[in-house]
Amino acid sequence: MIKAVSLFSGGLDSLLATKIIMDQGIEVIAVNFINPFANNKKMKEKQHYALSMSQKMGIELVEIELKENFLNLLRNPKYDFGKNLNPCLDCKILMITQAYQIMKEKKASFIVTGEVLSQRPKSQFLWGLSIIDRDSHLKGFILRPLSAKLLQETIPEQKGWVDRNKFYSFSGRIRGPQFDLAQKMGITDYPAPAGGCLLTDPIYARRVYDLLIHDELTMGNIELLKLGRYFRLSNQFKLLVGRNEKDNLELFNQAKPEDYIFTPSHSKGPTGLGKGIIDPDTERLASGIIAYYSSSPFEPLYIKIQHQGFSSPKMIQPISLSLDQIEKYRIENFPFEISRQKTKKTFQN
């Protein structure tokens, strides 16, 4: 029996593409990729749905965590970024390449994706799809059933493994055709369409960019970016400040022995997690930021600083800061300048 590997995100398009191929008698192995920059809530929902649907459909599901592979491409994407810090083309090439490894292991013959022509601004236009095919070295072996009739015939079609007449000519961002097809197939419990990559969010992207330019892009650091307020106090020191009790607890729990913990000494207030090399001026500045977000009836207020190098917690009387002074150190207010390669021209050359 002919086998195929399907990129199975847990979204409607990948579900439809998989079902179309299965209905032609092809055995499908589903591959679900876990992106380190996925929205946690949406990622868990999609993972759960992908697992549930694969079980209902009776197909094998393979989960792959991108982790360091994704961080490496983010440091130097061949085709640069989208509107913010999303390397969409490089990301899709990475996933296709990883799926190819599963294809070889499972002795499958081709790859299936739920991509729809012109649905996404960079990775799903014709030239983008061509780049993906070329750079993954799988030209002719990537089948996109939802838009196949608008694209060149693939090898599975040419060899008669699948029937091109049973594919579709969907294009653009309108989702109506997919909804209609889902109804015809009896698929009703699919998740609502929604983006889940945090790199498309301008605030989160700015935080990731700060890690990039300071050579601090690690799995541990990117998890912290989803918490609290983020300040860069010097090239060697950053401060994360909790917004609520949940943030405070998470920052405290994720602190490493070499990190600094800032808390108000006699009042409720935020927890600050400091990372890097600190000096007395930075110490006072960080304490002033913590004090600003604290509400205390005690005067003067002291900030407690804990660190493995201290024999006992240090007590600092913070400097007084205004909101305008604090905002100068907010990551989101720093210049955000990334080069924009002309990807289309790169492909044509």
BELBELUR-V345446 format. One record per residue. N is the residue number from 1. NEAR is the number of other C-alpha atoms within 12 Angstrom. Layout:
# BELBELUR-V345446
N/NEAR ; N/NEAR
This chain:
# BELBELUR-V345446
1/13 ; 2/24 ; 3/31 ; 4/43 ; 5/46 ; 6/52 ; 7/47 ; 8/45 ; 9/47 ; 10/42 ; 11/36 ; 12/39 ; 13/41 ; 14/39 ; 15/46 ; 16/44 ; 17/44 ; 18/48 ; 19/40 ; 20/37 ; 21/40 ; 22/31 ; 23/19 ; 24/26 ; 25/17 ; 26/29 ; 27/32 ; 28/40 ; 29/40 ; 30/44 ; 31/40 ; 32/38 ; 33/36 ; 34/35 ; 35/36 ; 36/33 ; 37/40 ; 38/32 ; 39/25 ; 40/19 ; 41/17 ; 42/26 ; 43/28 ; 44/21 ; 45/24 ; 46/34 ; 47/33 ; 48/24 ; 49/28 ; 50/39 ; 51/28 ; 52/21 ; 53/32 ; 54/32 ; 55/16 ; 56/16 ; 57/23 ; 58/18 ; 59/27 ; 60/27 ; 61/32 ; 62/30 ; 63/27 ; 64/28 ; 65/24 ; 66/27 ; 67/25 ; 68/21 ; 69/26 ; 70/32 ; 71/32 ; 72/21 ; 73/28 ; 74/37 ; 75/29 ; 76/22 ; 77/28 ; 78/26 ; 79/33 ; 80/28 ; 81/32 ; 82/30 ; 83/22 ; 84/26 ; 85/38 ; 86/41 ; 87/37 ; 88/36 ; 89/38 ; 90/36 ; 91/41 ; 92/36 ; 93/35 ; 94/35 ; 95/39 ; 96/40 ; 97/32 ; 98/31 ; 99/41 ; 100/32 ; 101/23 ; 102/31 ; 103/31 ; 104/18 ; 105/16 ; 106/23 ; 107/20 ; 108/26 ; 109/35 ; 110/39 ; 111/49 ; 112/49 ; 113/46 ; 114/39 ; 115/44 ; 116/40 ; 117/33 ; 118/24 ; 119/23 ; 120/22 ; 121/24 ; 122/31 ; 123/32 ; 124/30 ; 125/27 ; 126/27 ; 127/23 ; 128/33 ; 129/40 ; 130/30 ; 131/32 ; 132/36 ; 133/34 ; 134/21 ; 135/23 ; 136/27 ; 137/17 ; 138/28 ; 139/25 ; 140/27 ; 141/34 ; 142/41 ; 143/46 ; 144/45 ; 145/45 ; 146/40 ; 147/39 ; 148/36 ; 149/23 ; 150/24 ; 151/30 ; 152/24 ; 153/25 ; 154/30 ; 155/21 ; 156/31 ; 157/28 ; 158/15 ; 159/16 ; 160/15 ; 161/24 ; 162/32 ; 163/26 ; 164/29 ; 165/18 ; 166/21 ; 167/29 ; 168/28 ; 169/23 ; 170/31 ; 171/29 ; 172/22 ; 173/19 ; 174/16 ; 175/20 ; 176/16 ; 177/22 ; 178/35 ; 179/25 ; 180/17 ; 181/24 ; 182/27 ; 183/16 ; 184/14 ; 185/20 ; 186/13 ; 187/21 ; 188/18 ; 189/19 ; 190/28 ; 191/27 ; 192/19 ; 193/21 ; 194/21 ; 195/23 ; 196/27 ; 197/27 ; 198/31 ; 199/32 ; 200/24 ; 201/24 ; 202/21 ; 203/25 ; 204/32 ; 205/33 ; 206/34 ; 207/43 ; 208/39 ; 209/35 ; 210/38 ; 211/33 ; 212/25 ; 213/21 ; 214/20 ; 215/17 ; 216/25 ; 217/27 ; 218/24 ; 219/22 ; 220/20 ; 221/34 ; 222/31 ; 223/27 ; 224/38 ; 225/41 ; 226/33 ; 227/31 ; 228/31 ; 229/36 ; 230/42 ; 231/39 ; 232/38 ; 233/34 ; 234/25 ; 235/22 ; 236/21 ; 237/29 ; 238/38 ; 239/46 ; 240/45 ; 241/44 ; 242/35 ; 243/24 ; 244/20 ; 245/18 ; 246/17 ; 247/25 ; 248/29 ; 249/23 ; 250/25 ; 251/38 ; 252/29 ; 253/17 ; 254/27 ; 255/29 ; 256/20 ; 257/18 ; 258/18 ; 259/28 ; 260/38 ; 261/42 ; 262/43 ; 263/43 ; 264/38 ; 265/32 ; 266/19 ; 267/22 ; 268/24 ; 269/32 ; 270/41 ; 271/44 ; 272/50 ; 273/47 ; 274/45 ; 275/37 ; 276/28 ; 277/21 ; 278/26 ; 279/17 ; 280/14 ; 281/17 ; 282/29 ; 283/36 ; 284/27 ; 285/36 ; 286/48 ; 287/46 ; 288/35 ; 289/46 ; 290/49 ; 291/41 ; 292/30 ; 293/33 ; 294/31 ; 295/20 ; 296/20 ; 297/15 ; 298/16 ; 299/15 ; 300/19 ; 301/29 ; 302/33 ; 303/40 ; 304/34 ; 305/33 ; 306/31 ; 307/26 ; 308/16 ; 309/13 ; 310/16 ; 311/9 ; 312/11 ; 313/20 ; 314/25 ; 315/24 ; 316/28 ; 317/26 ; 318/32 ; 319/25 ; 320/23 ; 321/21 ; 322/17 ; 323/16 ; 324/13 ; 325/18 ; 326/29 ; 327/20 ; 328/21 ; 329/30 ; 330/29 ; 331/32 ; 332/25 ; 333/21 ; 334/20 ; 335/15 ; 336/22 ; 337/16 ; 338/23 ; 339/17 ; 340/20 ; 341/17 ; 342/16 ; 343/29 ; 344/22 ; 345/13 ; 346/16 ; 347/21 ; 348/12 ; 349/8
